[in-house]
Amino acid sequence: MNPQLQILIALQDILFMIREAKDPSQKKAMDKIGFKMDNLASLESTKSDLESQLSLPILSEYNRLKQRYGRIVAPVITGVCYGCFVKIPSAIHTSESRDATLHRCENCGMFLYWVET
Amino acid sequence: MKLSEILSPERINLDVKATTKDGVLKELVKLLKLSTPAQKNLIATLAAREELGSTGVGNGIAIPHCRSLVVSELVIVVGRSKKGINYQSMDRKRANLFFLIVAPPLGDPGRYLIALGKIAQVAGLICGDKRAKDIKQRKQFLDLVKELEE
């Protein structure tokens, strides 16, 4: 897998986790089950560390996408971008090395990740 | 929602060998049969979740969980360790029963929370059930989950 894509996926997972931890209703539901979500500083630190590993052009796109959509990587399932639900060109979708290259959706611009189904 | 319908025998490990929290996460994630980079990503996200607050809920139970892009549907993996491991649980007791749950980020948040709640409930019942310790077959364990959630 493209190393920058791997970092972007990790960042997106962390961004979701931070959002959940900051959402009072989610936090309340988790508290009720018995899960603590108190150490937000640790997540913020992991996020910063990952961001520092992105190349400058990708970091700039990451910031733009994060601001616009609140997420940066769209899963591709059965050839469809789940960021905007537009079909990915089959030349990219069927390429054996698709994960080795950093692809972006031609419609929404999000980075693409082919989810293993 | 029935946990026994999401869980499968291939995703149950009744003899977890790991002796550390990271080791348990690795051993459980392996059962999902993801590619190596996807496994690496998932383990890192689960470890980040543990940093946020331990998912060791006490009474020997841990429920590591997260949302991750690397899965396309809600998945559950179960592990049992005979010796138990130090999981930084709230009651400081060793954890020996692990329910790993991972959901895609775009999935229904309600379904994820319901699954987490049901797991916490069923895991508590399993802990209090004398038969659970002696179960040797994965299918038997699944049958017990089915019985306890009915």
Chai-1 contact restraints between the chains, C-beta under 6 A:
chainA,res_idxA,chainB,res_idxB,connection_type,confidence,min_distance_angstrom,max_distance_angstrom,comment,restraint_id
A,M1,B,P37,contact,1.0,0.0,6.0,A-B,restraint_1
A,Q6,B,P37,contact,1.0,0.0,6.0,A-B,restraint_2
A,I9,B,N41,contact,1.0,0.0,6.0,A-B,restraint_3
A,I9,B,L69,contact,1.0,0.0,6.0,A-B,restraint_4
A,A10,B,N41,contact,1.0,0.0,6.0,A-B,restraint_5
A,A10,B,A44,contact,1.0,0.0,6.0,A-B,restraint_6
A,Q12,B,L69,contact,1.0,0.0,6.0,A-B,restraint_7
A,D13,B,T45,contact,1.0,0.0,6.0,A-B,restraint_8
A,D13,B,S68,contact,1.0,0.0,6.0,A-B,restraint_9
A,I14,B,A48,contact,1.0,0.0,6.0,A-B,restraint_10
A,F16,B,R67,contact,1.0,0.0,6.0,A-B,restraint_11
A,F16,B,P105,contact,1.0,0.0,6.0,A-B,restraint_12
A,A29,B,L113,contact,1.0,0.0,6.0,A-B,restraint_13
A,I33,B,L116,contact,1.0,0.0,6.0,A-B,restraint_14
A,I33,B,G117,contact,1.0,0.0,6.0,A-B,restraint_15
A,I33,B,A120,contact,1.0,0.0,6.0,A-B,restraint_16
A,G34,B,V57,contact,1.0,0.0,6.0,A-B,restraint_17
A,K36,B,G53,contact,1.0,0.0,6.0,A-B,restraint_18
A,M37,B,L52,contact,1.0,0.0,6.0,A-B,restraint_19
A,M37,B,G53,contact,1.0,0.0,6.0,A-B,restraint_20
A,D38,B,G53,contact,1.0,0.0,6.0,A-B,restraint_21
A,N39,B,E51,contact,1.0,0.0,6.0,A-B,restraint_22
A,N39,B,L52,contact,1.0,0.0,6.0,A-B,restraint_23
A,S42,B,E51,contact,1.0,0.0,6.0,A-B,restraint_24
A,L43,B,L52,contact,1.0,0.0,6.0,A-B,restraint_25
A,T46,B,A48,contact,1.0,0.0,6.0,A-B,restraint_26
A,V73,B,L69,contact,1.0,0.0,6.0,A-B,restraint_27
A,P75,B,L69,contact,1.0,0.0,6.0,A-B,restraint_28
A,I77,B,S72,contact,1.0,0.0,6.0,A-B,restraint_29
A,Y113,B,L69,contact,1.0,0.0,6.0,A-B,restraint_30
A,V115,B,S72,contact,1.0,0.0,6.0,A-B,restraint_31
A,E116,B,L34,contact,1.0,0.0,6.0,A-B,restraint_32
A,T117,B,S72,contact,1.0,0.0,6.0,A-B,restraint_33
